[in-house]
Amino acid sequence: MDRHRSLRMSLLLAVGAAGCTSSKGGDVAVVTVPDPYTTATDTTVPQPAPSPASAIPPAPSGAEGWVTEPDGTVHRASRTRCDATIDQPACRGTEGHLACKTDSDCKDGPHGKCVSGVGQIGPFCGCEYACEDDADCGPSEACVCKGTGALREPHSVCAKARCAVDADCPGGTCGLSAYFNGCGEQVTLACRTPNDACRSDADCAGSARPASACVALEASDGSARWQCAGVTCAIGRPLLVDGAPRAAEGAARDDWRAPVALDVAPLAPEARALAAAHYAAVAALEHASVASFARFSLQLLALGAPAELVAEAHRAALDEAEHARLAYGIASRLAGRAIGPGPLLEAATAPLAAGVADVVAALVEEGCVGETLGAAEAQEVARLAGDPALAAALARIAADEARHAALSWRALAWLLAAFGEPARAAAEQAFSRAAARHALDPAPGPADAGGAESLGVLPARALGALRREVLAEVVAPCRAALAGLLRDGRAHEALTEALASVS
C-alpha cells in the first residue's frame, strides 16, 4: 500500500505538476521520474574544488594506531586496543524512566553498562556499550577509541568501516569521520581519495552552514565521499539562527495551552513524564514556527511574491500558534501542571536574510523537506495514538502541516520561475543537504525502550525509517516533477493555475 500517496499528490497539485485524471478513477496520473537523490554528485553544502592527488599525503611510514595530522585530520595506521571503560555514572534506580536497572540488563553488545542520564524527559537510565578492539564489533566495523578525533561519544564505539587501516587505501589513508548532524552521530572509517570535495574542516569554512565539517557520507553507489556537511537537524519549519534551531524555554503559564480531553488515568507515571517532555519540546518548536513564518512572509514581500503566497504564510503562522497551544495543552495535561513558553528573544533579533539564495535554501530545508517530513510524521503518530482526543489533535496538526508543505513547494516554484539559475543552484544544494541530514536516524533516547507509540512518540529507528521513506516516495518525485516543469517552460503557467485554486 502506498501510504504516502495522498501527501505526494497534494504537493504535486500545489505546484501544478500533476497530470490529468486517470480513467480508472479519481487518482491523479503522474509520470514516473528518476530519483534525484541517486546522483553521485549530490553534496550537502557548496563544495570546494576536489583536492589534487598530490594534496593527499600517503600514510607515514612506521606509524601505528591513530594518527593525527597537522591539519587536524585523523587516520588509522594500524589496529589498536581501546579502553572500554564507560565513565558515565551508573543507574541509581531512582531516575524517572528505567530502560535498565543494572549492568546485567545490558546484553545487546559488549561491555554493557546501565548508566544514568538526563534528557528531555528528565533523569533516566539506559544501556551504553563500548568496545576494546575490532573483535567486539560486527562485520565491516572497527573500534574507535574514546577521544579520537572529533568523536563526541564519551566512550569507545563501533564504527562502520569501509577500510580498517591505511594499508587498505591505495595511495591514501583510512580517515576517521565523526559526523554529528544535530540529532545523532555517524562514525565512519573511509579512504581518502583525490575525488574528495574536502580534506579538513578548514576547507568547509566558506560554506553556507556556519558549523560545517569535512565528513565521509555515503553515495548512491554505496561508496563514501568526503564532503562538507552542516550539523543542524530539526523537523518542520524551525526558527533557524546561525544554522541552529531556536526555541523558547518552558515556563509555568496556562495562557498558551488549549484544553485537550486526554485520559491520563491509565498511564504509568514514567510514560506520562516521557510523553509530557516530548510534547513540551514539540510545543516549543511549534511556538518558534510562528516567528519563522513571520520572517518568511517578510522575505516574500521583499522579493515581490504574489499576494496569495504572502497571505498563505500569514495563515500558516496562525496555524502554528494553534499547534503550539494544542501541544502545550497535551504536555500540561500529561505533566499535571501548566506548561507554556518563556520569551523568545530571537524572534526579534534573528536576521532577515532576504537574498534569493538564502531564502531558497531556507525554504527547501525548512519547508519543502522539513514540513513534508513533519506532515508525514504527524500523520503516522495520529494513526498510532491510542487516545481519541490525542489522535484528533495530532490529525489536525498533520492536516495543517500538509498545507504548509504545499505552501513551501508553491513558493519554491515561484522563486525558481522568477529568479532562474541562482535560485535553482541554491535549491539543488539545499535539497542535497537536507537529504543527507534527514536520512540519518535521530539519536536514540528513552522513548526507544518501547511502549511510547500509543502516546505519539516514535522511537529513533522508526522515525528514521519513516523519514527515509518520505524522502524517497514524496520529496524526490515532487522535486523531479518541479524540475520537469522548469525544463518544459511550463512552471509559470502551472503555478498560476495552482495559486488560482487556493486564492
VENDA-V782110 format. One line per field, one symbol per residue. ss: DSSP state (H for helix, E for strand, - for the rest). psi: psi as a letter, one per 20 degrees, with the letter a starting at -180 (. if undefined). burial: I if it has 9 or more other ideal C-beta (glycine too) atoms within 8 Angstrom, else O. A space follows every 10 residues. Layout:
BEGIN
ss = ???
psi = ???
burial = ???
END
This chain:
BEGIN
ss = ----HHHHHH HHHH------ E------E-- -----HHH-- ---------- --HHH----- -----EEE-- ---EEE---- ---------E ------EE-- --HHH----- --EEEEEEE- -EEEEEEE-- ---HHH---- EEEE------ ------EEEE E----HHH-- ---EEEEEEE ----EEEEEE E--------- HHHH------ --EEEEEE-- ---EEEEEE- --------EE E--EEE---E E--------- --------HH HHHHHHHHHH HHHHHHHHHH HHHHHHHHHH HH----HHHH HHHHHHHHHH HHHHHHHHHH HHHHH----E E----HHHH- -----HHHHH HHHHHHHHHH HHHHHHHHHH HHHH---HHH HHHHHHHHHH HHHHHHHHHH HHHHHHHHH- HHHHHHHHHH HHHHHHHH-- -----HHHH- --HHH----H HHHHHHHHHH HHHHHHHHHH HHHHHHHH-- HHHHHHHHHH HH-
psi = pnijgggghh hghhjkjqbr pqijbjqppp ppqqoiijpi jprirpqrqq pqhiioqrpp piqqbppprh jiqprohrqr qqojpoiqqq phijrhpnir hrhiinjirq lqporprpbh japrprpqqr qhahhiraqk qqppqpjpcj phqjrqqpqp oiqhrhiinp jbqnqppnoo jhhrpopqpq qpriiqirgr hhijhjriph lqqoroqprh jirqpprpqr jqopqbnrop pkiqqqqqqq qnqjjkpqpo lpoigipqgh gggghghghh ggghhhghhg hghggghhgg ghjkqqhhgg ghghhhghgh ghggggghgg ggghikrppa qaqnhihhip qhmjqggggg ghggghfhgg hgghghghgg hhhhphphgg ggghhggggg hhhhgggghg hggggghhic ghhgghgggg ggghghgiiq qrpqahhiir iihijkopqg ghggggghgh ghiggghggh gghggghikj gggghggghh ii.
burial = OOOIOOIIII IIIIIIIIOO OIOOOOOIII OOOOIIIOOO OIIIIOIIOO IOOOOIOOIO OOIOOIIOIO OIIIIIIIOI OIOIOIOIOI IOOOIIIIII OOOOIIOOOI IIIIIIIOIO IIIIIIIIII IIIIOIIOOO IIIIIIOIIO IOIOIIIIII IIIIIIOOIO OIIIIIIIII IIOIIIIIII IIIIOIIIII IOIIOOIOIO IIIIIIIOIO OOOIIIIIII IIIIIIIIII IOIIIIIIOI IOOOOIIOOI OIOIOOIOOI IIIIIIIIII IIIIIIIIII IIIIIIIIII IOIOIOOIII OIIIOIIOII IIIIIIIIII IIIIIOOOII IOOIOIIOOI OOOIOIIIII IIIIIIIIII IIIIIIIIII IIOIIOIOII IOIIIIIIOI IIIIIIIIII IIIIIIIIIO OIIIIIIOII IIIIIIIIII IIOIIIIIIO OIIIIIIIII IIIIIIIIII IIIIIIIIII IIIIIIOOOO IOOIIIIIIO OOO
END
